[in-house]
Amino acid sequence: MSLALVLGLSAELLHMLLGDSAAVRGASMGLAAVAIVMAGFGVYQSGLKSLLRGQLNILALMAVAVTGAFLIGQWAEAAMVMALFVAAEKLEDASMERARNAVRELMVTMPQTVLKVFADGRTQEVNVRDVQPDDQLRVAAGERIALDGEVLNGQSAVNQAPITGESTPVDKSTGDVLFAGSINTTGTIVMRVTGEAGKTLLDRIVEMVERSQQAKAPIQRTVDRFAQIYTPIVMVLALLVALVLPLAFGWAWMDAIYRALALLVIACPCALVIATPVAMVSSLGNAAKQGVLFKGGQALEKARQIALIAFDKTGTLTEGKPQLHNWQALPTSQAGQDGVDGALISHLAYALASHSKHPVSTAIAQGLQSQAGAWTASDYAALAVQEAPGSGMSGQWQGRTWRLGSLHWLQQAAQASVAAEATAQVEQWRNQGFSVTALAADEHIVGLFAVTDTVRAEAPLVVQSLQQAGMQTAMLSGDSPAAAQYIASQIGIAKAQGGLLPQDKLDAIAAYSKQTPTAMIGDGINDAPALAQANLGIAIGGIHGTDIAAETADVVLMSGNLRGLPGVFRLARKTHFVVWQNIVLALAGKAIFLALAVAGMATMWMAVVADLGISLLVVANGMRLRSDKSSAPVGEAAVASAAAAQASDAVSAQSTA
C-alpha cells in the first residue's frame, strides 16, 4: 500500500516537474497503472462486477472514477484516488476491528497452562485444554483464573472485573464460584473445575458481544438504505455535470468530465456508511467491560427511548435472602408461664431454627446466633427437634413442647393464639410486609419474630439516579401488596403492585407499554414473560449463565446487582447523540466538497483526501465511546455508605427487643 502511494505520487511529480512530453506521459501512465494494480486491483474488479450487475455501490463509484480519469489522461490522479481510497478503507477496517476487540482482548492474556492437583497431592503443570470438569487446580496470588470453577480450599480476594465490571476484588472462600478471566489477588486457593476450555462464561460473553456487534441497529439499516438511494443520485448528478454544463455554459468537455469525476470521488459515502457501526460497536464493547451486555445495537436504541422502568422485587430490588428484622419476647404474664424469659426464648428459637434449612428458619438462626447461649451437643440431642416441612419445628425441653413456626400452624398444632396485647404488633409487622413467625411453649405463644427480605444496598441510589434522569419507576411483585408497598417506600418507588402472578406481571407491562416506552428488569423464570413483553427487557444476575431471564432479555447485568442500570440508559443516549454527530459531520463535509468539485476548486486526489479526513473524524468520534464513562456503575463509596446505614438500622431494630 505504501509503495502504491509512492508510485502514484511519483507519477504526479513526474508530470509536474518534467513537462508534458510523450516520454513523460508514458512513464507517468506506467507508474500510475502499477500503483492502481498494487493498491486496488481487487477493488477495481469488484466495482466493475457491481456495475455489470446494476449495483451502484461505493466500489462502482470508484471503478467509474478511476476508469474515467485514466481515459482522459489523468493517470496520476487515477492512481492517487485508488491508493488513497483503499488506504482509507483499511484504516476504517482496522478501527472497526479495534473497537470489536474491546472484549476479545481479555482472551489474549488467558493462561495456556495451569497447575493441576492430583489425588495423591502431587502437582503438575498441564495445558489448559487437557483439564476436565472436576479436576482440581492450584491458583497462586497474582495469577489469572483459567477456567470456571469453585473454591475447594483457601481464601482470597478475586478481581472479577472482566466478567462483572466490579472494580473492587470480591472475597472468596470454600464453595464460592470462580470465573475464568478473573484474577486471584491475595491468597493461594485450590479450585474444582466446572467448565472446560472454550466453554467458560467468559467465552460465552465474548461470543455474545461479537454476535451483537454483527447485528445492525435500526438507524444503521436506515443509513444503509439511504446510501443505496444516494449513490445512484450522485451518478446521475455527475452525468449531468459532464453532459449539460458544456452544452449550457460552454465549458470544455474535458474540464466538465474531470469535475464530474471529482464529484463522484467526493460523493463516495464511506464516512456515512461507517458513521453508525463504529459508534455502536465501541459502545457495545465499552458496556461489556463494565459488566453490561447489550444484545445488539437494537437494544441500545430501544434503551434510549425508555421512559418508565418496572422492577421485580425479590432478587432484583432485594437480596432474595430473608433476614431477621426484629423480635419480641411476650411477658410471662401474657404467656401464662413462669420462668420463660427473653434469654431462654432467644436460645430455644435459635436451637429450633438452626435445625431447618428453610429460608425463614435460616434467617432467624443467623439473627439470633450472637444472642444464643452455649449449648452442648447433649443439649441439642435432648431437644430432639422434629420438622413439619413448610410449617415449623418442634422439640421437648424441661417438660414442655416448644414449637417454632407460622401462626397458622401453631393455631392448628397446639391451639395456640396470640395474646390480645400482642395482636397490634403482629398486624403492624404484617402491614410492613414482614413474615411473622412465633415460638410457643405448649399452647402459649412466648415470642414473635419478624423476618423480611433485605433491600439491596444500591437499590435506593439506583432508583434515585433514574428518577433524576427523568425516568418513572414502578415495582411489580408476587409478594403481598403490603410487602410490596413497604419495600417500595424504602427504596423511593411510588408505584407498587403486589400479589401478581407471572401473567399479571405481563398484563401490567402491556398496560404500561401502551402509555409509554417501558423497560422491565427481573431475575427469575417467572419474570421471563414480562421481560419479553416489555419494550426493553433487562435481566439481573447473568453471571450464572443458565437463567431463562438472561436468554429472554435484551440487556444482561452480569454483575448480579443494579449498579450498572443507570449506565444502560446514559450510554444509550450518548451513543445516539454521537451517531447523529457522525451523520451530520459526514453529510456536511460531503455537501461542502461537492460544491467545491462542481466549482472546479477541488482535484480528484484532494477529494479523496477530504473523504479520508471526514471518515477518520467519524471513526475517531465514534471510538470515543470505547472509553466513555456513561456506562460506569453507581459509585461504590455511596453504595457502601448505604449498606452501612442499612446494617446499622437492622442492629438498632434487633437491639430494641
Beta strands, then each sheet from edge to edge (+ up, - down):
strand 1: 113-117
strand 2: 123-127
strand 3: 136-139
strand 4: 149-153
strand 5: 156-159
strand 6: 170-172
strand 7: 177-178
strand 8: 183-184
strand 9: 189-193
strand 10: 292-294
strand 11: 308-312
strand 12: 318-329
strand 13: 386-388
strand 14: 392-397
strand 15: 400-406
strand 16: 435-441
strand 17: 444-455
strand 18: 472-476
strand 19: 495-497
strand 20: 518-522
strand 21: 536-540
strand 22: 555-557
sheet 1: 2+ 1- 3+ 9- 4+ 7-
sheet 2: 6+ 5- 8+
sheet 3: 10+ 22- 21- 20- 11- 18- 19-
sheet 4: 12+ 17- 16+ 15- 14+ 13-
end
